[in-house]
Amino acid sequence: MTSTLILDEQTHEFKTKTGKKALIRYPKWDDLTALTEYINELSKEDTYITVFNQEITLEEEKEFLTRVFKEMESQNGVTLLCFVDKELVAVSGFNRRKYNGKRDNHVAEFGISVKSEYRNAGIGFMMARIVIKEGLKNVPGIKIVRLNVFGENEQAIHLYEKLGFEEVGRIPGGILYREKYIDDILMYMQASKFINNSKD
């Protein structure tokens, strides 16, 4: 894959493994409809995300996008979108944890989703690298990046290990997925490790 970083437009262009042109950029209000359609498609698929078998309304997605902009404005998060031929195909986020007052302000949560027909095309890896890099640049004070992953999602686990994440624990049967209980895996990565591994 080849890629070009366009700093002034805050976008990243690259070619997927299948040779298609892809564009990673920050969200805009104009993306609201595309984001709503995107999350509802994943919900119907019942893939490895927390939203499943429910219809997200335009108003609910508007509330989500409002939170995204507020997180970015307050330097507490970064969200990026990936488009192929103007179609939204992936969404990824990096957000300061803030669950325990200021005690975990140094911890960020990472998450990513990709449309089914665009998986295994190199989009997830490129998207993850860019959003973590942007997150560490724009969310000050982050020392640790963490994530949770469904125990059966071997493809995602492999991707996260490739990025430098390590498994640090799991809750057996911690997630209900397609009428059975599977493991909830916690993975983490030191921010310094990612920075060192990303040096050109």
GROMACS elastic network, one bead per residue, 0.5 to 0.9 nm:
[ bonds ]
;  ai    aj funct       b0    kb
    1    14     6  0.66557   500
    1    15     6  0.53543   500
    1    16     6  0.60627   500
    1    17     6  0.62794   500
    1    19     6  0.79695   500
    1   122     6  0.80859   500
    2    13     6  0.83837   500
    2    14     6  0.54078   500
    2    15     6  0.57618   500
    2    16     6  0.83124   500
    3    12     6  0.71098   500
    3    13     6  0.54836   500
    3    15     6  0.67168   500
    4    11     6  0.87524   500
    4    12     6  0.59798   500
    4    13     6  0.53324   500
    4    14     6  0.63701   500
    5    10     6  0.79001   500
    5    11     6  0.64521   500
    5    13     6  0.65376   500
    5    14     6  0.87448   500
    6     9     6  0.56921   500
    6    10     6  0.59368   500
    6    11     6  0.54046   500
    6    12     6  0.59766   500
    6    13     6  0.78111   500
    7    11     6  0.65948   500
    7    12     6  0.81550   500
    8    11     6  0.79892   500
    9    12     6  0.87058   500
    9    25     6  0.83719   500
   10    24     6  0.87012   500
   10    25     6  0.63559   500
   10    26     6  0.71512   500
   11    23     6  0.69296   500
   11    24     6  0.55506   500
   11    26     6  0.72447   500
   12    22     6  0.83022   500
   12    23     6  0.57643   500
   12    25     6  0.65052   500
   12   130     6  0.81498   500
   13    21     6  0.72204   500
   13    22     6  0.57495   500
   13    24     6  0.63026   500
   13    25     6  0.87890   500
   14    20     6  0.83422   500
   14    21     6  0.59731   500
   14    22     6  0.53811   500
   14    23     6  0.65920   500
   14    24     6  0.83905   500
   14   126     6  0.85501   500
   15    18     6  0.76818   500
   15    19     6  0.53877   500
   15    20     6  0.53262   500
   15    22     6  0.57731   500
   15    23     6  0.86828   500
   15   122     6  0.87778   500
   15   123     6  0.88876   500
   16    19     6  0.51228   500
   16    20     6  0.52950   500
   16    21     6  0.65114   500
   16    22     6  0.67081   500
   16   121     6  0.55423   500
   16   122     6  0.57681   500
   16   123     6  0.64444   500
   17    20     6  0.75153   500
   17   120     6  0.81133   500
   17   122     6  0.58941   500
   17   123     6  0.83603   500
   18   121     6  0.64025   500
   18   122     6  0.88332   500
   20    84     6  0.70840   500
   20    85     6  0.81168   500
   21    83     6  0.86109   500
   21    84     6  0.61685   500
   21    85     6  0.71687   500
   22    82     6  0.67729   500
   22    83     6  0.56219   500
   22    85     6  0.72714   500
   22    86     6  0.87191   500
   22   123     6  0.81748   500
   23    81     6  0.81206   500
   23    82     6  0.54943   500
   23    83     6  0.51579   500
   23    84     6  0.65387   500
   23    85     6  0.86812   500
   23    86     6  0.85528   500
   24    80     6  0.65645   500
   24    81     6  0.55461   500
   24    83     6  0.64519   500
   24    90     6  0.89378   500
   24   127     6  0.71922   500
   24   130     6  0.84058   500
   25    79     6  0.87437   500
   25    80     6  0.55218   500
   25    81     6  0.55039   500
   25    82     6  0.65501   500
   25    83     6  0.83503   500
   26    78     6  0.82392   500
   26    79     6  0.64693   500
   26    81     6  0.61006   500
   26    82     6  0.88368   500
   27    30     6  0.81572   500
   27    31     6  0.65015   500
   27    32     6  0.87846   500
   27    65     6  0.83576   500
   27    68     6  0.86986   500
   27    69     6  0.84582   500
   27    79     6  0.71551   500
   27    80     6  0.62741   500
   27    81     6  0.62565   500
   28    31     6  0.54726   500
   28    32     6  0.76720   500
   28    65     6  0.86893   500
   28    69     6  0.89162   500
   29    32     6  0.56773   500
   29    33     6  0.89363   500
   29    62     6  0.86205   500
   29    65     6  0.77247   500
   29    66     6  0.89434   500
   30    33     6  0.73680   500
   30    34     6  0.82951   500
   31    34     6  0.52623   500
   31    35     6  0.59750   500
   31    36     6  0.85939   500
   31    88     6  0.87408   500
   32    35     6  0.51578   500
   32    36     6  0.62178   500
   32    37     6  0.87388   500
   32    58     6  0.74255   500
   32    61     6  0.69776   500
   32    62     6  0.65873   500
   32    65     6  0.74044   500
   33    36     6  0.51154   500
   33    37     6  0.62589   500
   33    38     6  0.84993   500
   33    58     6  0.69712   500
   33    61     6  0.84966   500
   34    37     6  0.51937   500
   34    38     6  0.59930   500
   34    39     6  0.87444   500
   34    87     6  0.79818   500
   34    88     6  0.65381   500
   35    39     6  0.62209   500
   35    40     6  0.85541   500
   35    58     6  0.88975   500
   35    61     6  0.72596   500
   35    65     6  0.88080   500
   35    88     6  0.74505   500
   35    91     6  0.87195   500
   36    39     6  0.54927   500
   36    40     6  0.62518   500
   36    41     6  0.86515   500
   36    56     6  0.67218   500
   36    57     6  0.70240   500
   36    58     6  0.60284   500
   36    60     6  0.86014   500
   36    61     6  0.58869   500
   36    62     6  0.85442   500
   37    40     6  0.52393   500
   37    41     6  0.61541   500
   37    42     6  0.88002   500
   37    56     6  0.85741   500
   37    58     6  0.88822   500
   38    41     6  0.52490   500
   38    42     6  0.64859   500
   38    43     6  0.86775   500
   38    88     6  0.70011   500
   38    89     6  0.76157   500
   38    90     6  0.84466   500
   38   115     6  0.78950   500
   39    42     6  0.51574   500
   39    43     6  0.60420   500
   39    44     6  0.86991   500
   39    51     6  0.79409   500
   39    55     6  0.86498   500
   39    56     6  0.73187   500
   39    61     6  0.87640   500
   40    44     6  0.61892   500
   40    45     6  0.85750   500
   40    51     6  0.85914   500
   40    52     6  0.83693   500
   40    53     6  0.85386   500
   40    54     6  0.74423   500
   40    55     6  0.59141   500
   40    56     6  0.61442   500
   40    57     6  0.88157   500
   41    44     6  0.52981   500
   41    45     6  0.63472   500
   41    46     6  0.88348   500
   41   115     6  0.81491   500
   42    45     6  0.50063   500
   42    46     6  0.62960   500
   42    47     6  0.63831   500
   42    48     6  0.89287   500
   42    49     6  0.80567   500
   42    51     6  0.78379   500
   42    52     6  0.73640   500
   42    53     6  0.89909   500
   42   113     6  0.85734   500
   42   114     6  0.85928   500
   42   115     6  0.70051   500
   42   116     6  0.81946   500
   43    46     6  0.51704   500
   43    47     6  0.71210   500
   43    49     6  0.80426   500
   43    50     6  0.85837   500
   43    51     6  0.55326   500
   43    53     6  0.53377   500
   43    54     6  0.62475   500
   43    55     6  0.74237   500
   43    56     6  0.86079   500
   44    47     6  0.81728   500
   44    52     6  0.63291   500
   44    53     6  0.53980   500
   44    54     6  0.73135   500
   44    55     6  0.82979   500
   45    52     6  0.75466   500
   45    53     6  0.79570   500
   45   116     6  0.85304   500
   46    49     6  0.74831   500
   46    50     6  0.88134   500
   46    51     6  0.76503   500
   46    53     6  0.64740   500
   46   177     6  0.83659   500
   46   178     6  0.76925   500
   47    50     6  0.85299   500
   47    51     6  0.85707   500
   47    52     6  0.74403   500
   47   116     6  0.87461   500
   47   177     6  0.86694   500
   48    51     6  0.86993   500
   48    52     6  0.88652   500
   48   113     6  0.84909   500
   48   149     6  0.79448   500
   48   150     6  0.64267   500
   48   152     6  0.87110   500
   48   153     6  0.69827   500
   48   177     6  0.79575   500
   49    52     6  0.72166   500
   49   113     6  0.76768   500
   49   149     6  0.87238   500
   49   150     6  0.83025   500
   51    54     6  0.70880   500
   51    56     6  0.89980   500
   52    55     6  0.84777   500
   56    59     6  0.82156   500
   56    60     6  0.62181   500
   56    61     6  0.67600   500
   57    60     6  0.51529   500
   57    61     6  0.63206   500
   57    62     6  0.85204   500
   58    61     6  0.51425   500
   58    62     6  0.60505   500
   58    63     6  0.87475   500
   59    63     6  0.63979   500
   59    64     6  0.87794   500
   60    63     6  0.51539   500
   60    64     6  0.64658   500
   60    65     6  0.88289   500
   61    65     6  0.61642   500
   61    66     6  0.84902   500
   62    65     6  0.50883   500
   62    66     6  0.60803   500
   62    67     6  0.86574   500
   63    66     6  0.50347   500
   63    67     6  0.63397   500
   63    68     6  0.87092   500
   64    67     6  0.51828   500
   64    68     6  0.63016   500
   64    69     6  0.88876   500
   65    69     6  0.63111   500
   65    70     6  0.86182   500
   66    69     6  0.53006   500
   66    70     6  0.62636   500
   66    71     6  0.86592   500
   67    70     6  0.50321   500
   67    71     6  0.60306   500
   67    72     6  0.85852   500
   68    71     6  0.51882   500
   68    72     6  0.63147   500
   68    73     6  0.86665   500
   68    77     6  0.73848   500
   68    78     6  0.75212   500
   68    79     6  0.67746   500
   68    93     6  0.88898   500
   69    72     6  0.51484   500
   69    73     6  0.60635   500
   69    74     6  0.85915   500
   69    77     6  0.86477   500
   69    78     6  0.86162   500
   69    79     6  0.86060   500
   70    73     6  0.50531   500
   70    74     6  0.61026   500
   70    75     6  0.84991   500
   70    76     6  0.83443   500
   70    77     6  0.84940   500
   71    74     6  0.53026   500
   71    75     6  0.61525   500
   71    78     6  0.71946   500
   71    79     6  0.89701   500
   71    95     6  0.75865   500
   71    96     6  0.86955   500
   72    75     6  0.50217   500
   72    76     6  0.58841   500
   72    78     6  0.55608   500
   72    79     6  0.78111   500
   72    95     6  0.88669   500
   72   138     6  0.82017   500
   72   139     6  0.82761   500
   73    76     6  0.76316   500
   73    77     6  0.82646   500
   74    77     6  0.77908   500
   74   139     6  0.86952   500
   75    78     6  0.79548   500
   75    96     6  0.86990   500
   75   135     6  0.89641   500
   75   138     6  0.61270   500
   75   140     6  0.71301   500
   76    94     6  0.84778   500
   76    95     6  0.58284   500
   76    96     6  0.52115   500
   76    97     6  0.86031   500
   76   108     6  0.87810   500
   76   135     6  0.86779   500
   76   138     6  0.80679   500
   76   139     6  0.54232   500
   76   140     6  0.79645   500
   77    93     6  0.72985   500
   77    94     6  0.54313   500
   77    96     6  0.60295   500
   77   108     6  0.83431   500
   77   135     6  0.66027   500
   77   138     6  0.77119   500
   77   139     6  0.61606   500
   78    92     6  0.83975   500
   78    93     6  0.57284   500
   78    94     6  0.51818   500
   78    95     6  0.63891   500
   78   131     6  0.69830   500
   78   132     6  0.85368   500
   78   134     6  0.69904   500
   78   135     6  0.55248   500
   78   138     6  0.74927   500
   78   139     6  0.76888   500
   79    91     6  0.73555   500
   79    92     6  0.57196   500
   79    94     6  0.64021   500
   79    95     6  0.83128   500
   79   131     6  0.70668   500
   79   135     6  0.84602   500
   80    90     6  0.84547   500
   80    91     6  0.59754   500
   80    92     6  0.54748   500
   80    93     6  0.64924   500
   80    94     6  0.89751   500
   80   127     6  0.79405   500
   80   130     6  0.85292   500
   80   131     6  0.64612   500
   81    88     6  0.70140   500
   81    89     6  0.77905   500
   81    90     6  0.58811   500
   81    92     6  0.66091   500
   81   127     6  0.83070   500
   82    87     6  0.82412   500
   82    88     6  0.58990   500
   82    89     6  0.57607   500
   82    90     6  0.50173   500
   82    91     6  0.63759   500
   82    92     6  0.85509   500
   82   114     6  0.89188   500
   82   123     6  0.80907   500
   82   127     6  0.73645   500
   83    86     6  0.53422   500
   83    87     6  0.50845   500
   83    89     6  0.55747   500
   83    90     6  0.71902   500
   84    87     6  0.52049   500
   84    88     6  0.66822   500
   84    89     6  0.66619   500
   85    88     6  0.85235   500
   88    91     6  0.80445   500
   88   115     6  0.84646   500
   89   113     6  0.85049   500
   89   114     6  0.58166   500
   89   115     6  0.52591   500
   89   116     6  0.86590   500
   89   117     6  0.86644   500
   89   118     6  0.68017   500
   89   123     6  0.88072   500
   90   112     6  0.73533   500
   90   113     6  0.55762   500
   90   115     6  0.62021   500
   90   118     6  0.84165   500
   90   123     6  0.77978   500
   90   124     6  0.77240   500
   90   127     6  0.79702   500
   91   111     6  0.84155   500
   91   112     6  0.57903   500
   91   113     6  0.55392   500
   91   114     6  0.67054   500
   91   127     6  0.81875   500
   92   110     6  0.75783   500
   92   111     6  0.55983   500
   92   113     6  0.64217   500
   92   114     6  0.86840   500
   92   124     6  0.89158   500
   92   127     6  0.70497   500
   92   128     6  0.70071   500
   92   131     6  0.67257   500
   93   109     6  0.78955   500
   93   110     6  0.57321   500
   93   111     6  0.53235   500
   93   112     6  0.64350   500
   93   128     6  0.87112   500
   93   131     6  0.67235   500
   93   132     6  0.83093   500
   93   135     6  0.84114   500
   94   108     6  0.63187   500
   94   109     6  0.56155   500
   94   111     6  0.67028   500
   94   131     6  0.66832   500
   94   132     6  0.65519   500
   94   134     6  0.85871   500
   94   135     6  0.57898   500
   94   136     6  0.87140   500
   94   139     6  0.87365   500
   94   145     6  0.84429   500
   95    98     6  0.88325   500
   95   107     6  0.84623   500
   95   108     6  0.51445   500
   95   109     6  0.52492   500
   95   110     6  0.66795   500
   95   111     6  0.89141   500
   95   135     6  0.76611   500
   95   139     6  0.80055   500
   96    99     6  0.89525   500
   96   104     6  0.82865   500
   96   105     6  0.62369   500
   96   106     6  0.72962   500
   96   107     6  0.59547   500
   96   109     6  0.63208   500
   96   139     6  0.74404   500
   96   142     6  0.76805   500
   97   100     6  0.81805   500
   97   104     6  0.64685   500
   97   105     6  0.62687   500
   97   106     6  0.78897   500
   97   107     6  0.56174   500
   97   108     6  0.51022   500
   97   109     6  0.59334   500
   98   101     6  0.58416   500
   98   102     6  0.64861   500
   98   103     6  0.78173   500
   98   104     6  0.59455   500
   98   105     6  0.55249   500
   98   106     6  0.87032   500
   98   107     6  0.79392   500
   98   108     6  0.85116   500
   99   102     6  0.81621   500
   99   103     6  0.83418   500
   99   104     6  0.69665   500
   99   105     6  0.83875   500
  100   103     6  0.55814   500
  100   104     6  0.59721   500
  100   105     6  0.81694   500
  101   104     6  0.70260   500
  101   105     6  0.76230   500
  102   105     6  0.51064   500
  102   106     6  0.83398   500
  103   106     6  0.77741   500
  104   107     6  0.54108   500
  104   108     6  0.84944   500
  105   108     6  0.76975   500
  105   141     6  0.75061   500
  105   142     6  0.72620   500
  106   140     6  0.83554   500
  106   141     6  0.55121   500
  106   143     6  0.52616   500
  106   144     6  0.64420   500
  106   145     6  0.87084   500
  107   141     6  0.84359   500
  107   142     6  0.56156   500
  107   143     6  0.61390   500
  107   145     6  0.57948   500
  107   146     6  0.72058   500
  108   135     6  0.85893   500
  108   139     6  0.87876   500
  108   142     6  0.64714   500
  108   143     6  0.80730   500
  108   144     6  0.62976   500
  108   146     6  0.62140   500
  108   147     6  0.85188   500
  109   144     6  0.86931   500
  109   145     6  0.58095   500
  109   146     6  0.50480   500
  109   147     6  0.55930   500
  109   148     6  0.86056   500
  110   128     6  0.85336   500
  110   131     6  0.86175   500
  110   132     6  0.76346   500
  110   145     6  0.66467   500
  110   146     6  0.61406   500
  110   147     6  0.54108   500
  110   148     6  0.84546   500
  111   128     6  0.83583   500
  111   146     6  0.89950   500
  111   147     6  0.66497   500
  111   148     6  0.81788   500
  112   124     6  0.75109   500
  112   127     6  0.81645   500
  112   128     6  0.71578   500
  113   124     6  0.77698   500
  114   117     6  0.84148   500
  114   118     6  0.66176   500
  114   119     6  0.62639   500
  114   123     6  0.78406   500
  114   124     6  0.68014   500
  115   118     6  0.54940   500
  115   119     6  0.65760   500
  116   119     6  0.55158   500
  117   120     6  0.86242   500
  118   121     6  0.59782   500
  118   122     6  0.86225   500
  118   123     6  0.74063   500
  118   124     6  0.89799   500
  119   122     6  0.74236   500
  119   123     6  0.70990   500
  119   124     6  0.72842   500
  120   123     6  0.74279   500
  120   124     6  0.78327   500
  120   155     6  0.87346   500
  121   124     6  0.77451   500
  122   125     6  0.56092   500
  122   126     6  0.63473   500
  122   127     6  0.85340   500
  123   126     6  0.52931   500
  123   127     6  0.58123   500
  123   128     6  0.83497   500
  124   127     6  0.51290   500
  124   128     6  0.59180   500
  124   129     6  0.85430   500
  124   156     6  0.87344   500
  124   159     6  0.77510   500
  125   128     6  0.51787   500
  125   129     6  0.61968   500
  125   130     6  0.86560   500
  125   159     6  0.65737   500
  125   160     6  0.84591   500
  125   162     6  0.84492   500
  125   163     6  0.76908   500
  126   129     6  0.52961   500
  126   130     6  0.62518   500
  126   131     6  0.86882   500
  127   130     6  0.52819   500
  127   131     6  0.61297   500
  127   132     6  0.85670   500
  128   131     6  0.53150   500
  128   132     6  0.60807   500
  128   133     6  0.84051   500
  128   159     6  0.89895   500
  128   160     6  0.87353   500
  128   163     6  0.80593   500
  129   132     6  0.54049   500
  129   133     6  0.60473   500
  129   134     6  0.85528   500
  129   163     6  0.73775   500
  129   194     6  0.89351   500
  129   198     6  0.84557   500
  130   133     6  0.50772   500
  130   134     6  0.60049   500
  130   135     6  0.83626   500
  131   134     6  0.50180   500
  131   135     6  0.58247   500
  131   136     6  0.85206   500
  132   136     6  0.60897   500
  132   137     6  0.84739   500
  132   145     6  0.84436   500
  132   194     6  0.84627   500
  133   136     6  0.53362   500
  133   137     6  0.62495   500
  133   138     6  0.87012   500
  133   194     6  0.83300   500
  133   195     6  0.78669   500
  133   198     6  0.84904   500
  134   137     6  0.50411   500
  134   138     6  0.60049   500
  134   139     6  0.81745   500
  135   138     6  0.52369   500
  135   139     6  0.54523   500
  135   140     6  0.84508   500
  135   142     6  0.86289   500
  136   139     6  0.55845   500
  136   140     6  0.67962   500
  136   141     6  0.81409   500
  136   142     6  0.65017   500
  136   143     6  0.87374   500
  136   191     6  0.75616   500
  136   195     6  0.86969   500
  137   140     6  0.70113   500
  139   142     6  0.67544   500
  142   145     6  0.75190   500
  142   191     6  0.69431   500
  143   189     6  0.87372   500
  143   190     6  0.60559   500
  143   191     6  0.50659   500
  143   192     6  0.71857   500
  144   188     6  0.69202   500
  144   189     6  0.58320   500
  144   191     6  0.52518   500
  144   192     6  0.83777   500
  145   165     6  0.84106   500
  145   187     6  0.85560   500
  145   188     6  0.56227   500
  145   189     6  0.52895   500
  145   190     6  0.63863   500
  145   191     6  0.63866   500
  146   165     6  0.79632   500
  146   186     6  0.72602   500
  146   187     6  0.56576   500
  146   189     6  0.63899   500
  146   190     6  0.87972   500
  147   165     6  0.87533   500
  147   185     6  0.83089   500
  147   186     6  0.59579   500
  147   187     6  0.54339   500
  147   188     6  0.63899   500
  148   184     6  0.66532   500
  148   185     6  0.55023   500
  148   187     6  0.62772   500
  148   188     6  0.88446   500
  149   152     6  0.84651   500
  149   153     6  0.70175   500
  149   156     6  0.74917   500
  149   157     6  0.71500   500
  149   183     6  0.85648   500
  149   184     6  0.61145   500
  149   185     6  0.52272   500
  149   186     6  0.66392   500
  149   187     6  0.77496   500
  150   153     6  0.53845   500
  150   154     6  0.84211   500
  150   156     6  0.86284   500
  150   157     6  0.85558   500
  150   174     6  0.89567   500
  150   175     6  0.72013   500
  150   177     6  0.85380   500
  150   182     6  0.71058   500
  150   183     6  0.62763   500
  150   184     6  0.52952   500
  150   185     6  0.62493   500
  151   154     6  0.72569   500
  151   157     6  0.82607   500
  151   170     6  0.83757   500
  151   172     6  0.88057   500
  151   175     6  0.86105   500
  151   182     6  0.60683   500
  151   184     6  0.57034   500
  151   185     6  0.59163   500
  152   155     6  0.86876   500
  152   157     6  0.88201   500
  152   182     6  0.71255   500
  152   183     6  0.75953   500
  153   156     6  0.55542   500
  153   157     6  0.63487   500
  153   158     6  0.88080   500
  154   158     6  0.61053   500
  154   159     6  0.85925   500
  155   158     6  0.52617   500
  155   159     6  0.63588   500
  155   160     6  0.88301   500
  156   160     6  0.61711   500
  156   161     6  0.85902   500
  157   160     6  0.51448   500
  157   161     6  0.61688   500
  157   162     6  0.85520   500
  157   165     6  0.87624   500
  157   167     6  0.89755   500
  157   187     6  0.89454   500
  158   161     6  0.51610   500
  158   162     6  0.61520   500
  158   163     6  0.87162   500
  159   162     6  0.50615   500
  159   163     6  0.63680   500
  159   164     6  0.88662   500
  159   165     6  0.88431   500
  160   163     6  0.50186   500
  160   164     6  0.64065   500
  160   165     6  0.53208   500
  160   166     6  0.78336   500
  160   187     6  0.82299   500
  161   164     6  0.50254   500
  161   166     6  0.62096   500
  161   167     6  0.84651   500
  161   187     6  0.89013   500
  162   165     6  0.73452   500
  163   189     6  0.87953   500
  163   194     6  0.75003   500
  163   197     6  0.87232   500
  164   188     6  0.84144   500
  164   189     6  0.62754   500
  164   190     6  0.85905   500
  164   193     6  0.73355   500
  164   194     6  0.66742   500
  164   197     6  0.83011   500
  165   187     6  0.58918   500
  165   188     6  0.51454   500
  165   190     6  0.82317   500
  165   194     6  0.89302   500
  166   186     6  0.84410   500
  166   187     6  0.51600   500
  166   188     6  0.54839   500
  166   189     6  0.63907   500
  167   170     6  0.80050   500
  167   185     6  0.69743   500
  167   186     6  0.58921   500
  167   188     6  0.66046   500
  168   185     6  0.79151   500
  168   186     6  0.58797   500
  168   187     6  0.55415   500
  168   188     6  0.69065   500
  169   184     6  0.85302   500
  169   185     6  0.60196   500
  169   186     6  0.52784   500
  169   187     6  0.71860   500
  170   174     6  0.80918   500
  170   183     6  0.63138   500
  170   184     6  0.53640   500
  170   186     6  0.57764   500
  170   187     6  0.87999   500
  171   174     6  0.50887   500
  171   175     6  0.84028   500
  171   182     6  0.86276   500
  171   183     6  0.55455   500
  171   184     6  0.51270   500
  171   185     6  0.65855   500
  171   186     6  0.84217   500
  172   175     6  0.82866   500
  172   181     6  0.80708   500
  172   182     6  0.64991   500
  172   184     6  0.65611   500
  172   185     6  0.85036   500
  173   176     6  0.73293   500
  173   180     6  0.82307   500
  173   184     6  0.68923   500
  174   181     6  0.65463   500
  174   182     6  0.61500   500
  174   183     6  0.52675   500
  174   184     6  0.50238   500
  174   185     6  0.86148   500
  175   180     6  0.81804   500
  175   181     6  0.54299   500
  175   182     6  0.53104   500
  175   183     6  0.61144   500
  175   184     6  0.57749   500
  176   179     6  0.63423   500
  176   180     6  0.55902   500
  176   182     6  0.63823   500
  176   183     6  0.88642   500
  177   180     6  0.54368   500
  177   181     6  0.60835   500
  177   182     6  0.67388   500
  178   181     6  0.82695   500
  189   192     6  0.84418   500
  189   193     6  0.70005   500
  189   194     6  0.73770   500
  190   193     6  0.53072   500
  190   194     6  0.68362   500
  190   195     6  0.89555   500
  191   194     6  0.52759   500
  191   195     6  0.62916   500
  191   196     6  0.86961   500
  192   195     6  0.50448   500
  192   196     6  0.60852   500
  192   197     6  0.85209   500
  193   196     6  0.52162   500
  193   197     6  0.61090   500
  193   198     6  0.85296   500
  194   197     6  0.51176   500
  194   198     6  0.60096   500
  194   199     6  0.87764   500
  195   198     6  0.51527   500
  195   199     6  0.64548   500
  196   199     6  0.56074   500
  197   200     6  0.84848   500
